[in-house]
């Protein structure tokens, strides 16, 4: 299945975030529809600074604030090119900056 362009997915950003993000910032669930998941992943990716390298434990701690299935979130972030990884280290590889 082809990945929609992030900018196209972000056209519905506010509605998607209202549906999937609780007031405390945690996720109600991880969206199954790719365009909605991209919006959520973009939000999560903004928690990681561009140019910083993170150990997997640091990534897990950040992701745990969003959802208990940190392995799925890590995998989606890498698969959808929001983050990259090598040797247990992760870094931001894509997404918007501050929702722009």
Secondary structure as GFF3:
##gff-version 3
##sequence-region A 1 100
A	DSSP	alpha_helix	6	9	.	.	.	ID=ss1
A	DSSP	three_ten_helix	10	12	.	.	.	ID=ss2
A	DSSP	alpha_helix	13	20	.	.	.	ID=ss3
A	DSSP	alpha_helix	34	45	.	.	.	ID=ss4
A	DSSP	beta_strand	53	55	.	.	.	ID=ss5
A	DSSP	alpha_helix	56	64	.	.	.	ID=ss6
A	DSSP	alpha_helix	70	79	.	.	.	ID=ss7
A	DSSP	beta_strand	83	86	.	.	.	ID=ss8
A	DSSP	beta_strand	89	92	.	.	.	ID=ss9
###
